[in-house]
Amino acid sequence: MQQNILIVDDDMQLTSFLARFLAKHRLEATISSTAGQTRSILERDTFALIVLDLNLPDADGLEIAREIRSTSRTPIIMLTARDEVYDRIIGLELGADDYLTKPYEPLELLARIKAVLRRSQPYEDGTFEAGSDARRIAFAGFELDLVARQLNRGTDGEPVSLTGSEFVLLRALAERPGEVISRQTIMDRLYGNATTVTDRAIDAHITRLRRKIDAPATGVSLIRAVHGEGYVLAAVVENS
């Protein structure tokens, strides 16, 4: 079954090429060239992933990313010709899963799409990544369901909305509680062999994840930074 990807970019020559290119790899593409058109499409259709250019003629792509993330967990890969770290970091903090800077190779975009789709979809056959027999990890009033790829509050069972990248990041920390996980290890888990990702991207994901699991009143984060080394989940963990 083909997965439908929404490509938002005002370069119609590029998007037409990408649609044909992705079709050869069993990915159906819907094309949008403006923010207004994108809003209309998203009102009536759902997608496995959205490729979003930040430079749109009628709105800032960052605003569109914010709107999408306010109501949906659909993975987002940002495209930008802006050589500004600020835009990429803000995009990741808004909930984008990955980014590419123009110009880029179509094969690299394809690899990013496949990687983001892998880490965003539930394991419908009941299997999950190697490395642990646990199906659930409980910590600090939360339960991380490794099969459904979902974080639930232990008190009421309510789900906490995580992007695919946030789930992968939290799992990496929860599987080795109390142990410093290096930035390189986190980067490998999130992006594989991607070469354009920076440490700032990891920091952006950490910032967003902290907002979702920390209790502001305590003033203490469950995810501690260890200068020059990485991050550690400072919580007692129980596997089941």
C-alpha positions as CSV (number, residue, x, y, z in Angstrom):
1,M,0.0,0.0,0.0
2,Q,1.4,3.4,-1.0
3,Q,1.8,6.0,1.6
4,N,0.7,9.5,0.8
5,I,3.1,12.4,1.3
6,L,2.2,16.0,1.2
7,I,4.8,18.2,-0.5
8,V,4.4,22.0,0.2
9,D,6.7,24.1,-2.0
10,D,6.0,26.9,-4.5
11,D,8.6,25.6,-6.9
12,M,6.2,23.7,-9.2
13,Q,9.0,22.3,-11.3
14,L,10.7,20.8,-8.3
15,T,7.5,19.4,-6.7
16,S,6.5,17.8,-10.0
17,F,9.8,16.1,-10.2
18,L,9.6,15.0,-6.6
19,A,6.2,13.5,-7.1
20,R,7.4,11.4,-10.0
21,F,10.6,10.4,-8.1
22,L,8.7,9.4,-5.0
23,A,6.1,7.4,-7.0
24,K,9.0,5.2,-8.3
25,H,9.6,4.3,-4.6
26,R,6.0,3.6,-3.8
27,L,5.2,6.9,-2.2
28,E,2.2,8.8,-3.5
29,A,2.7,12.6,-3.4
30,T,0.1,15.4,-3.2
31,I,1.4,18.8,-4.1
32,S,0.6,22.2,-2.6
33,S,2.3,25.5,-3.5
34,T,0.8,27.9,-0.9
35,A,-0.1,28.1,2.7
36,G,-3.8,28.7,1.9
37,Q,-3.9,25.6,-0.4
38,T,-2.2,23.5,2.3
39,R,-4.7,24.5,4.9
40,S,-7.5,23.4,2.6
41,I,-5.9,20.1,1.7
42,L,-5.3,19.3,5.4
43,E,-8.9,20.0,6.2
44,R,-10.1,17.1,4.0
45,D,-7.1,14.7,3.8
46,T,-4.6,13.0,6.1
47,F,-1.0,12.2,5.2
48,A,1.7,9.9,6.4
49,L,4.2,12.7,6.3
50,I,4.5,16.4,5.2
51,V,7.5,17.9,3.4
52,L,7.2,21.6,4.2
53,D,9.2,24.4,2.6
54,L,9.6,27.4,4.9
55,N,9.6,30.0,2.1
56,L,6.0,30.2,0.9
57,P,4.5,33.1,-1.0
58,D,1.6,33.8,1.3
59,A,2.9,32.8,4.8
60,D,5.9,31.7,6.8
61,G,6.3,27.9,6.7
62,L,7.1,28.0,10.4
63,E,3.6,29.3,11.1
64,I,2.2,26.4,9.0
65,A,4.3,24.0,11.0
66,R,2.9,25.5,14.2
67,E,-0.7,25.1,13.0
68,I,-0.1,21.5,11.9
69,R,1.5,20.5,15.2
70,S,-1.3,22.1,17.3
71,T,-3.7,19.5,16.0
72,S,-1.7,16.6,14.6
73,R,1.2,14.3,15.1
74,T,1.8,14.0,11.4
75,P,5.6,13.9,10.8
76,I,7.1,17.0,9.3
77,I,10.3,17.4,7.3
78,M,11.2,21.0,6.7
79,L,12.9,22.3,3.6
80,T,14.7,25.6,3.7
81,A,17.0,27.7,1.5
82,R,17.7,30.0,4.4
83,D,21.2,29.5,5.8
84,E,20.0,30.3,9.3
85,V,20.4,28.0,12.2
86,Y,17.7,29.9,14.0
87,D,15.0,28.9,11.5
88,R,15.9,25.2,11.7
89,I,16.0,25.2,15.5
90,I,12.7,27.0,15.8
91,G,11.2,24.6,13.4
92,L,12.4,21.6,15.4
93,E,11.2,23.2,18.6
94,L,7.8,23.6,17.0
95,G,7.7,19.9,16.5
96,A,9.3,19.2,13.1
97,D,11.0,15.8,12.9
98,D,13.8,16.6,10.5
99,Y,15.0,19.2,8.1
100,L,17.0,19.6,4.9
101,T,18.7,22.7,3.5
102,K,18.3,23.5,-0.2
103,P,19.8,22.4,-2.5
104,Y,19.6,18.7,-1.6
105,E,19.7,15.4,-3.3
106,P,16.4,13.7,-3.9
107,L,17.9,10.4,-2.6
108,E,18.7,12.1,0.6
109,L,15.2,13.4,1.0
110,L,13.9,9.9,0.3
111,A,16.2,8.5,2.9
112,R,15.0,11.1,5.5
113,I,11.3,10.4,4.6
114,K,11.8,6.6,5.1
115,A,13.6,7.2,8.4
116,V,11.0,9.5,9.8
117,L,8.2,7.2,8.7
118,R,9.9,4.2,10.4
119,R,10.2,6.0,13.7
120,S,6.7,7.5,13.6
121,Q,4.6,4.4,12.9
122,P,3.3,1.8,15.5
123,Y,4.6,-1.7,15.3
124,E,1.4,-3.2,14.0
125,D,2.7,-6.8,14.0
126,G,3.6,-6.6,17.7
127,T,7.3,-6.5,17.2
128,F,9.7,-3.8,18.2
129,E,13.3,-2.8,18.0
130,A,15.9,-5.2,19.2
131,G,17.8,-4.5,22.4
132,S,15.2,-5.1,25.1
133,D,12.5,-7.6,25.9
134,A,10.4,-4.9,27.7
135,R,7.1,-3.8,26.1
136,R,6.6,-0.9,28.6
137,I,8.9,1.3,30.5
138,A,7.4,3.1,33.6
139,F,9.1,6.2,35.1
140,A,8.2,9.2,37.1
141,G,4.4,8.8,36.7
142,F,4.6,7.9,33.0
143,E,4.4,4.7,31.0
144,L,6.2,4.5,27.7
145,D,4.5,1.8,25.5
146,L,7.1,0.5,23.2
147,V,4.7,-1.5,21.0
148,A,2.1,1.3,20.5
149,R,4.9,3.9,20.5
150,Q,3.0,6.1,22.9
151,L,3.6,7.8,26.2
152,N,0.8,7.7,28.8
153,R,0.4,9.4,32.1
154,G,0.4,6.7,34.8
155,T,-2.2,8.5,36.9
156,D,-5.0,8.6,34.4
157,G,-3.7,6.8,31.4
158,E,-4.1,9.9,29.2
159,P,-1.7,9.9,26.3
160,V,1.0,12.5,26.0
161,S,1.4,13.6,22.3
162,L,4.9,12.8,21.1
163,T,6.3,13.2,17.6
164,G,8.1,10.1,16.2
165,S,11.5,11.8,17.0
166,E,10.5,12.6,20.5
167,F,9.4,9.0,21.1
168,V,12.7,7.7,19.8
169,L,14.7,10.2,21.9
170,L,12.7,9.4,25.1
171,R,13.1,5.6,24.5
172,A,16.9,6.0,24.1
173,L,17.1,7.7,27.5
174,A,14.6,5.4,29.3
175,E,16.3,2.2,28.2
176,R,19.5,3.3,30.0
177,P,18.3,5.4,33.0
178,G,20.9,7.1,35.1
179,E,23.4,6.6,32.3
180,V,24.7,9.5,30.2
181,I,23.7,9.0,26.6
182,S,26.1,10.8,24.3
183,R,24.9,13.3,21.7
184,Q,26.4,11.1,19.0
185,T,24.3,8.1,20.2
186,I,21.2,10.2,20.2
187,M,22.0,11.6,16.8
188,D,22.5,8.1,15.4
189,R,19.2,6.9,16.9
190,L,17.3,9.9,15.5
191,Y,19.0,10.5,12.1
192,G,21.1,7.5,11.2
193,N,23.7,8.5,8.7
194,A,22.5,12.0,8.1
195,T,25.4,14.4,7.7
196,T,23.7,17.8,8.0
197,V,22.3,17.5,11.5
198,T,23.9,19.6,14.2
199,D,24.0,19.3,18.0
200,R,21.6,22.2,18.1
201,A,19.0,20.0,16.5
202,I,19.3,17.5,19.4
203,D,19.0,20.4,21.9
204,A,15.8,21.5,20.2
205,H,14.2,18.0,20.5
206,I,15.3,17.8,24.2
207,T,13.7,21.2,24.9
208,R,10.4,20.2,23.4
209,L,10.4,16.8,25.2
210,R,11.1,18.5,28.6
211,R,8.1,20.7,28.1
212,K,6.0,17.6,27.9
213,I,7.3,15.5,30.8
214,D,8.6,17.9,33.4
215,A,6.6,19.3,36.2
216,P,7.2,23.1,36.1
217,A,6.6,23.6,39.8
218,T,9.6,21.4,40.8
219,G,12.1,23.5,38.8
220,V,13.9,20.2,38.1
221,S,14.0,18.4,34.8
222,L,13.8,14.6,34.4
223,I,16.3,15.0,31.5
224,R,19.6,16.3,32.8
225,A,22.3,17.7,30.6
226,V,25.9,16.6,31.3
227,H,28.2,19.3,29.9
228,G,30.3,18.1,27.0
229,E,28.9,14.5,27.2
230,G,25.2,14.2,26.6
231,Y,21.9,13.7,28.5
232,V,20.6,11.4,31.2
233,L,17.2,10.4,32.3
234,A,17.2,11.1,36.1
235,A,14.4,8.7,37.1
236,V,13.8,5.3,38.5
237,V,12.6,3.0,35.7
238,E,10.6,-0.2,35.8
239,N,10.3,-2.5,32.7
240,S,7.4,-4.8,32.0
